């Protein structure tokens, strides 16, 4: 039976406000002031790498979104606007050939940004030797998939610098979201001379890369802090008001709140134990980050290859209690993979995907127990093996893991062992299938259901549990090639239904986070797509 979720009046109003707009600017109302264009922020994780051809995580994406710029970037409303592109491209009648003019812009070392920087970066990401997990996001380009999979030549990839200022891109077929893709980090430019100079050390320190965005990366004390400063070479530098932004890396929630209360931080996210304390603060706000959170089951192991075992786990977790009792932040219980804000692309631009595809979360411990016992019998087992549940090592993540462990213990009789590791290690262990159950999250790369649904095709690098279903693969493949957008939508709907019916994953929640910031921070724009936030337009309202 589907279980519905009701959030408190305060969080409801905040969440609605954030979901109406894909990005919001938050202002304050009290008298706190500051006398410089400097922000002091925090992240709970170390950025693993800043190589746009290889990065996969949200922290690195946020940094890249502020120190780099592609042909387009997301504006205040999370819509693509011109970045390194000087004007809108010339597009052929068949929507396949896009010709861009690169604006007069400079890298942070004074050298010009050219069309060659884009051609190099995209082809480097596609090079099989680069082993980019995100290479597939470039597959709309003609010849890209063939080259990346070793079946074609780099010379056949449809991206070419016709001269320093002109970039020509040829697509395999028309797609409704190509401009959105151009905002994504894998489509950022890279300087060939810098990449080749530093080799394996490229982007691992502040001085082993160059920058063409609003800010430059100026300091990085690994696992402690990092800093950016305004880029004096940025083409739109007059828009940028902040001179410096400092981030501490702090994993403990109590420490974060203490640093905020003592003025050492200008912002902090609020985990469940602090939400009540700040609920009446006028500077508390909701961040709908667009991410979907779920459990992946390691289907390289016989135990999780059993469909009834997977279905039992899916039915054994009470998501309603999870979001109300543990998260307490306005997150929404998930019955599917695609979150509520995603558009119904090609069908009705005024409606959302979830308006047309209803998948309610199910919690049925009796049926879960029955399926669990049937699955054990099919596997020839009288007792399930101990299950390792892998997640992050922050205080909030640990509380989430403990809840999931208890649900599986109480409702299935499962013996679950929690393993909490640093973010970077969690990513690496997921990549190499060193887990039984893995808490995973995915933030959208563009506003279309495909950004979530193609994750679980057999050959997708982010399919950490190695789920494989030929019907699912065929539906996704057809959807990527289908120019009939209404038929495409129906195939995506069917694919998600297959994914959930097969218990390929265990949907948990669509995340909303609560946060508090100092009132002097103005025009800070958050987005549910791509980089979590951009600081290009942000400024400090200084004291008089």
SVG drawing of the C-alpha trace seen along z (x, -y; Angstrom):
<svg xmlns="http://www.w3.org/2000/svg" viewBox="-2 -54 57 79">
<polyline fill="none" stroke="black" stroke-width="0.4" points="0.0,0.0 1.3,-3.5 2.1,-5.7 1.7,-9.4 3.9,-12.0 2.7,-15.2 5.3,-17.8 5.0,-20.6 3.4,-23.9 6.7,-25.7 8.6,-23.3 5.7,-22.9 5.7,-26.6 9.4,-26.8 9.5,-23.7 6.7,-25.0 8.6,-28.3 11.7,-26.5 10.0,-24.1 8.1,-26.9 11.5,-28.3 14.3,-26.0 16.7,-28.5 16.0,-31.1 17.7,-34.1 17.5,-34.4 17.5,-37.7 17.7,-38.4 15.9,-40.5 18.0,-41.2 20.8,-43.7 23.9,-41.6 26.5,-43.2 29.9,-42.6 32.5,-44.9 34.1,-43.0 33.1,-41.0 34.2,-37.7 32.1,-34.6 33.0,-31.9 31.2,-28.6 31.6,-24.9 31.4,-21.6 31.2,-18.2 33.4,-16.5 36.7,-16.9 36.4,-17.4 38.0,-14.2 39.2,-15.8 38.6,-18.8 39.3,-17.3 36.1,-18.1 36.7,-15.0 36.7,-12.7 34.9,-14.3 31.5,-12.8 30.7,-14.3 28.6,-17.3 31.3,-19.1 33.7,-19.1 30.8,-20.1 30.1,-23.1 33.7,-24.3 34.0,-23.8 30.7,-25.7 32.3,-28.7 35.9,-28.6 35.2,-27.4 32.7,-28.2 31.5,-26.4 29.7,-27.6 26.7,-28.1 26.2,-28.4 23.0,-28.3 21.6,-31.6 19.7,-32.8 16.7,-30.8 18.7,-27.6 18.2,-28.3 21.1,-28.1 22.6,-31.5 25.6,-32.4 29.0,-31.8 32.0,-31.3 29.7,-31.4 29.6,-35.0 26.2,-34.6 23.5,-32.0 24.7,-29.3 23.8,-28.8 21.8,-25.6 21.1,-23.7 17.5,-23.1 17.8,-19.4 18.9,-20.5 22.1,-18.4 24.9,-21.0 25.5,-23.7 28.2,-26.3 29.4,-28.4 31.5,-31.5 33.8,-31.6 33.8,-35.1 36.9,-37.1 37.9,-35.6 41.0,-34.7 42.2,-32.0 43.6,-32.9 47.1,-33.0 46.2,-35.5 46.0,-33.2 42.9,-33.3 40.1,-30.8 39.7,-29.1 37.5,-26.7 40.4,-24.2 40.1,-24.1 36.6,-22.7 37.5,-20.2 40.4,-19.0 38.5,-18.6 35.5,-16.8 37.6,-14.4 39.8,-13.8 36.8,-12.8 35.7,-10.4 39.2,-8.9 38.9,-5.3 42.2,-5.8 40.8,-8.6 38.3,-6.2 35.8,-9.0 32.7,-7.7 30.8,-10.6 31.9,-10.0 28.4,-8.9 27.0,-12.4 28.8,-13.4 27.2,-10.6 24.7,-13.0 27.7,-14.1 28.1,-12.2 30.7,-9.4 31.2,-10.0 29.9,-6.7 31.8,-4.7 35.0,-6.4 34.5,-6.0 33.7,-2.3 36.7,-1.5 34.6,-1.0 35.4,-4.3 38.1,-6.9 38.6,-10.3 38.6,-11.8 34.9,-10.8 33.8,-12.6 31.6,-15.5 33.3,-18.3 35.9,-20.5 37.5,-23.8 37.2,-25.4 39.5,-28.2 40.3,-29.8 36.9,-31.3 34.6,-28.8 33.5,-25.5 31.3,-23.2 29.3,-20.4 27.4,-17.7 24.9,-15.6 23.8,-12.1 20.1,-13.1 18.1,-16.1 17.6,-16.1 15.4,-18.5 18.0,-19.4 21.3,-20.0 21.8,-23.5 21.2,-22.1 24.0,-19.6 26.4,-22.4 26.2,-23.7 27.4,-20.5 31.0,-20.0 32.1,-17.4 31.4,-20.0 33.8,-22.5 37.0,-23.5 40.5,-22.4 43.9,-23.7 45.9,-20.9 49.3,-22.4 48.3,-22.4 46.8,-18.9 49.9,-17.5 52.3,-19.5 50.9,-18.0 49.7,-14.6 48.3,-12.5 48.7,-15.5 46.4,-17.7 43.7,-19.4 44.9,-17.8 46.3,-21.1 45.3,-24.7 48.4,-25.4 48.1,-22.4 45.2,-23.9 44.0,-27.2 40.6,-28.8 38.2,-30.7 35.2,-31.3 34.1,-34.0 36.7,-32.8 40.0,-31.1 41.0,-28.3 43.7,-29.8 44.2,-27.5 43.5,-23.9 44.5,-22.3 43.4,-18.7 40.7,-17.5 40.8,-20.8 39.8,-23.8 39.8,-25.4 39.4,-28.9 38.5,-30.8 39.1,-34.5 37.6,-36.7 39.1,-36.1 40.5,-39.4 40.7,-37.8 37.0,-36.8 35.2,-38.3 32.2,-39.4 34.2,-40.4 32.2,-43.5 29.2,-41.3 31.2,-39.5 31.2,-41.3 32.7,-38.7 36.4,-39.0 37.0,-35.8 35.2,-32.7 36.6,-30.3 35.3,-26.8 36.1,-24.7 35.6,-20.9 33.6,-20.0 31.8,-16.6 30.3,-17.0 26.9,-18.7 27.3,-20.2 30.6,-21.7 29.0,-23.3 26.2,-24.9 28.7,-26.1 30.9,-27.7 27.8,-29.5 26.6,-30.7 30.0,-32.1 30.3,-34.0 33.0,-31.8 30.7,-30.6 28.2,-32.6 26.0,-29.6 25.4,-26.0 23.0,-23.3 20.8,-22.0 20.5,-18.3 17.4,-16.9 18.6,-17.6 19.0,-21.3 15.9,-22.1 13.6,-22.9 16.2,-25.2 16.3,-27.3 12.7,-27.0 11.7,-30.6 14.9,-32.1 13.9,-34.3 17.2,-33.4 16.3,-29.7 15.4,-28.4 14.8,-25.2 17.1,-23.9 15.4,-21.6 18.5,-20.2 16.8,-17.9 18.6,-14.8 17.2,-11.3 18.5,-8.9 18.3,-5.2 19.9,-1.9 21.9,0.1 22.3,3.8 25.4,5.6 24.0,7.8 27.4,9.3 26.7,11.4 24.3,14.4 22.3,13.2 21.3,9.9 20.7,11.5 17.6,13.0 14.7,10.8 12.6,11.7 15.4,10.7 15.7,7.3 11.9,6.9 11.9,7.8 14.4,5.1 12.4,2.6 9.2,3.3 10.9,3.4 11.8,-0.3 9.2,-2.8 10.1,-5.9 7.4,-8.0 9.0,-7.5 12.4,-7.9 11.8,-11.4 9.6,-12.6 11.5,-11.0 15.1,-11.0 15.6,-13.5 13.0,-16.1 14.0,-18.4 11.1,-18.4 12.4,-15.5 9.8,-13.5 9.4,-9.7 10.4,-8.2 8.4,-5.5 10.5,-5.9 13.8,-7.3 12.8,-10.5 12.2,-13.5 9.2,-15.8 10.7,-18.8 11.8,-17.1 9.9,-18.3 7.6,-16.1 9.9,-16.8 8.3,-16.6 4.8,-16.0 3.7,-19.0 6.3,-21.6 3.8,-22.9 3.7,-19.6 6.2,-17.5 7.2,-14.0 5.9,-12.9 2.5,-14.4 2.1,-11.8 4.0,-8.9 2.7,-8.0 4.8,-5.6 4.0,-5.8 6.4,-4.4 5.4,-1.1 5.9,0.2 4.6,3.7 6.7,5.6 4.5,8.7 4.9,9.1 8.6,8.2 9.1,11.0 7.3,13.5 9.4,12.6 12.6,12.7 11.8,16.3 10.9,17.3 14.1,15.8 16.2,17.6 14.5,20.9 15.3,20.3 18.9,19.7 19.1,22.9 19.7,20.9 18.1,21.1 19.6,17.9 20.8,14.8 24.5,13.9 25.6,10.8 25.0,7.8 27.4,4.8 25.6,1.5 28.0,-1.2 27.6,-4.9 29.3,-8.2 31.0,-9.0 29.2,-12.3 26.9,-12.4 23.8,-12.8 24.7,-9.9 25.4,-7.7 22.0,-8.3 20.4,-7.4 22.4,-4.2 21.3,-3.2 17.7,-3.7 18.0,-1.5 19.8,1.2 17.1,1.3 14.3,1.5 16.0,4.5 16.6,6.1 13.1,5.6 11.2,6.3 13.3,9.0 15.5,10.4 18.5,9.4 21.9,9.0 23.3,5.8 26.8,4.4 27.3,0.6 30.5,-0.6 30.9,-4.4 33.7,-5.8 34.9,-9.2 33.0,-10.4 35.9,-9.8 36.3,-6.2 32.5,-5.6 32.7,-6.7 35.6,-4.4 34.1,-1.4 30.9,-1.9 32.8,-2.0 34.6,1.3 31.5,3.1 33.0,3.4 29.7,3.4 26.5,5.3 24.1,2.4 25.2,-1.1 23.5,-4.4 23.6,-6.4 22.4,-9.7 22.1,-11.3 21.7,-15.0 20.4,-15.8 22.8,-16.9 20.0,-18.3 16.2,-18.7 14.9,-15.5 14.0,-12.1 16.9,-10.5 19.5,-12.0 18.2,-9.6 16.9,-6.6 20.0,-5.9 22.0,-5.3 20.8,-1.7 21.5,-0.4 23.8,2.6 26.9,0.7 26.5,-2.6 29.5,-3.3 27.3,-4.7 25.3,-1.5 27.2,-0.5 25.0,2.5 25.5,3.9 21.8,4.3 21.1,5.7 17.8,6.1 17.6,6.4 14.1,4.9 15.2,1.9 18.3,1.4 16.2,1.6 13.7,-1.0 16.4,-3.5 18.3,-2.9 15.2,-3.5 14.4,-6.6 17.8,-8.1 17.3,-7.6 13.6,-8.4 12.7,-11.7 9.0,-11.1 9.2,-12.8 5.7,-11.6 6.5,-8.0 9.9,-8.6 8.1,-9.7 6.0,-6.6 9.1,-4.4 10.8,-6.3 7.7,-5.8 7.7,-2.0 11.4,-1.9 11.0,-3.4 8.1,-1.0 10.4,2.0 13.2,0.6 11.0,0.5 9.0,3.7 12.3,5.5 13.6,3.9 16.8,2.9 17.2,0.2 15.4,-0.8 14.1,-4.4 14.4,-6.2 13.7,-9.9 13.9,-13.1 16.1,-15.4 15.3,-18.8 17.7,-20.3 17.2,-23.0 19.8,-25.6 20.5,-29.0 22.6,-31.9 23.6,-35.3 21.3,-38.1 24.0,-40.0 24.3,-37.4 22.4,-38.6 21.5,-37.1 22.8,-33.6 21.3,-31.3 20.7,-27.6 19.8,-25.1 18.4,-21.6 20.4,-21.0 24.2,-20.9 26.3,-22.8 24.5,-23.1 24.9,-26.8 26.7,-29.6 28.3,-32.7 28.7,-34.8 25.9,-37.1 26.2,-36.8 27.4,-39.8 27.7,-40.9 25.6,-43.8 28.2,-45.6 27.7,-47.7 27.1,-51.4"/>
</svg>
